[in-house]
Amino acid sequence: MRLTVVGDRMFAAAIHAGSDAGHEDWRSDYGSLAYSRTSVPTPVAVGMRLLMRRLGLRYGAADFVVGPGGGWTFLEVNPCGQWDWIQGATDLPIAEAIAHDLEGAT
């Protein structure tokens, strides 16, 4: 799961691996991947907003693993993480959110 956080907005994309190699590490088999938009569970959204405030971040690309039961396990948040590839695969309006957030920045 890739969760892109821009200000107070969150854009979640599931990364579905279509091979054993991709399932173990999605970066090892880009050709087997499929992407879909998804919703963010409330506890994850609350936790990410708290983390972002504590870190003083307005932007972050967070990665999670979703277990068989649907639970999200946090891996990392990258304050310079790439977003264009996930926007291209899902049509999530990340660029627009970044522009809007920058317009409000002081």
C-alpha positions in Angstrom: 0.0 0.0 0.0 1.3 3.5 -0.9 -0.3 6.3 1.1 0.6 9.8 -0.2 -0.2 12.5 2.4 -0.5 16.1 1.2 -1.5 18.5 4.0 -4.6 17.0 5.4 -5.5 15.0 2.3 -4.6 11.3 1.9 -4.4 9.3 -1.3 -4.2 5.6 -0.9 -3.2 3.1 -3.7 -3.0 -0.6 -3.4 -0.2 -2.3 -5.2 -1.2 -5.8 -6.3 1.7 -8.1 -7.1 1.0 -10.7 -9.8 4.1 -12.9 -9.2 5.9 -14.5 -6.3 8.9 -12.2 -6.8 6.6 -9.2 -6.8 4.7 -10.4 -3.8 8.0 -10.7 -1.8 9.3 -7.3 -3.0 7.1 -5.4 -5.4 10.2 -3.5 -6.8 11.6 -6.8 -8.2 8.9 -7.3 -10.8 7.3 -4.0 -11.9 5.7 -5.8 -14.9 3.5 -8.0 -12.7 2.0 -5.1 -10.7 -1.5 -3.7 -10.9 -2.8 -0.7 -9.0 -6.1 0.4 -7.5 -7.4 3.3 -5.4 -8.5 2.4 -2.0 -9.8 4.0 1.2 -7.8 4.6 4.3 -9.0 3.0 7.5 -9.8 5.6 10.2 -7.2 4.4 12.7 -4.5 4.6 9.9 -5.6 8.1 8.9 -5.6 9.3 12.5 -2.2 7.8 13.2 -0.7 9.3 10.0 -2.0 12.8 10.7 -0.5 12.6 14.2 2.9 11.3 12.8 3.0 14.0 10.1 2.3 16.7 12.7 5.0 15.4 15.1 7.5 15.2 12.2 6.5 18.7 11.0 5.7 17.4 7.5 3.2 18.7 5.0 4.0 15.9 2.5 5.0 12.3 2.9 4.9 9.0 0.9 4.1 6.3 3.3 4.4 2.5 2.7 2.4 -0.2 4.4 1.9 -3.9 4.2 -1.7 -5.1 4.4 -2.0 -8.5 6.0 -4.4 -11.3 5.1 -6.9 -10.0 7.7 -6.8 -6.5 6.2 -4.7 -4.9 8.9 -2.2 -2.2 7.8 1.4 -2.4 9.1 3.4 0.8 8.8 6.8 0.5 7.2 8.1 4.1 6.6 7.2 7.6 5.5 9.5 9.4 3.0 9.3 13.2 3.1 10.7 13.2 -0.5 9.0 10.1 -1.8 8.0 9.8 -5.4 4.3 10.3 -6.3 4.0 10.7 -10.1 4.1 7.0 -10.8 1.2 6.2 -8.5 -0.8 9.2 -9.8 -0.2 7.9 -13.3 -1.4 4.4 -12.4 -4.4 5.5 -10.4 -5.4 9.0 -11.6 -5.3 10.1 -7.9 -5.1 14.0 -8.0 -1.8 14.2 -6.1 -0.3 17.0 -8.2 -3.3 19.1 -7.8 -3.2 18.6 -4.0 0.4 19.6 -3.9 -0.2 22.7 -5.9 -3.2 23.6 -3.7 -1.1 23.0 -0.5 1.7 25.2 -1.8 -0.7 28.0 -2.6 -1.7 28.0 1.0 1.9 27.8 2.3 3.4 30.8 4.0 
